[in-house]
Amino acid sequence: MSALPRKLLQFLSDLDLITDRAERIDALISAAKRYRRVSESIASPPFDPAHRVPGCESQAYVWAIPRPDGTLDFHFAVENPQGISAMAMAVILGETLSGAPLAEVAEVPSDVVYQIFGNELSMGKSMGLMGMVTMVRAAAARRRDELAAGPGA
């Protein structure tokens, strides 16, 4: 198993330093406030259902855009304006996994959601957030496999 991407490890390490539950919630809300919807140059509504996160109550969508170096930039749309957790997760995944080595992104466990948000999440919310991680991970694995196969494969 590969190591987690450096930026994600740093984020998790920083988050672990916040032991007060209210402060941790504030930190995640601050992350959600940095959320910016996917640029119209990448996608515009109505969004292609192929990009929708299955089971996400906040109607989240994920796009993985190749960078010249072969890595991916991740972009998100969260259609539910009350989807604070999904917005925070979009920011965290976008900031920590965009540009990271594909092999590392492909190994990010979906239960990283619990490291970030804790175990108190509702089943529906946790499933949606884990679905976001799963889609990012799958996109990285596909891209890694495409690059390994080479041109014209």
N, C-alpha and C positions, 0 to 999 in steps of 0.2 A: 504494500500500500504506500502511495506517495505521501509526502508531507503536505499539510495544508498550505495554501498560498500565504506568503509572508504577510501581506496586508490584512488578511483575515485573521491570522494568528495574532497579529498586533492588536487588532480591534478586540478580539476575544480577551486578550490579556488585559487591555485597558478596562474593558467592561467588568472583568473579575475584580478589579480594584474598587468598584462601586458596590459596597456591601449593603447600603441602606436601600430598601425596596423603593421608596419614593424617589430617591435620587436616580436610581436605575431607570425607573419609569420616565422621569424627566429627560434623561439622556436619550432614551429611545424616542420620545416625543420630539426632541431636538433633531434627531436624525430624520424623522418623518417630515419635519418642516423644511428640510433640504430637498425633498422630493420635487422633481420636475418631470412632468409628463413627457413621454416619448416625442421627439421632434417630428414634425409633419414631413420632414425629408425622409424619415424612416418608415413611418406609418401614419395613416389618418383614419378616423372613424368613418364608417363602421369597420372595426378591426377584423382581420382574418381570424376565424375561429381556430385555425391551426396554432395560433400563438396564445390562445387562452389557457390559463392555468386550470386544469381540471379540479373541480371541487372547491375552488376559491370563492368564498362568500363575497369578497370585495371585487370580483370580476377583474382579476389581474391578467395582464398579457406580458409576454416576454419576447424580445428580439435579440438575436446574437449576430452582430455585424463583424465580419472579418477585418482585422487590422493588417497593414502591409507586412508586419513581422510574423503573421500566421496566428496570433492570438485573437481573442474576441473582445469586443466591447458589448456590454449588456445594457439593454434599454427596456424600460417598463412603462406600462400604463396601468393605473389603478382607477377603475371607473367608479367605485363607490367612494364618495367624498368623506364618508365616515371610516374608511379603511385605513386607519392610522397605523396599525400593525403591518399591513401589507405595504404601505408607503415607506415605513421604516425599513422593512426587509428589502424593498427595491433599492433604497439608498445604500444600505449595507452591502448587498450583493453587487451593485453597480460599482461602488467605490473600491471594494476589496477584491473583486474577481476580474474586473475588466483589465485586460492586459497581462493577466497572470498565466503561468505555464498551463497549457491545456491538460496535461496529465494530472496536475494538482487540482484543477477545477473539477475535472471528471471524478475525482475521489472525495469531494466534499460530502460528508454524510448529511442526509436530510435532517437528522435529529440535532444538527447544529442549531436548529430553531429553538430547542429547549435550553441550550447554552446561552442563547441571546435573550429569550423572553421568559425563561423559567418554566416550571412544570404546571403552572396554574392556568394555562391556556385552555379554552374550550376545545373539544374534539374538532369541531368544524374549522375553527381558526387555525389550529395547529396543522390540520390536513392541508389547508390552503397555503400556508406558509411553507410547509415541507414540499408542496407541489411546485412552488416557485424555485426552490433549491433543486428539485429533481429536473425541472426543465432546463435550468442553467447547466447543470451537470451533464445532461444528455446532449445539449448543444456542443459542449466542449468535447465530449467523447466522439461525437460525429465528426467534428472538425479535425480532431487528432487523427482519426481513422482515415479521413479524406487526404490529409497531408502525408500520412504514412504510405498510402496507396500510390501516391505520385500522380503526375498529370496524365490524363487520359485513361485512368484506371476505372 
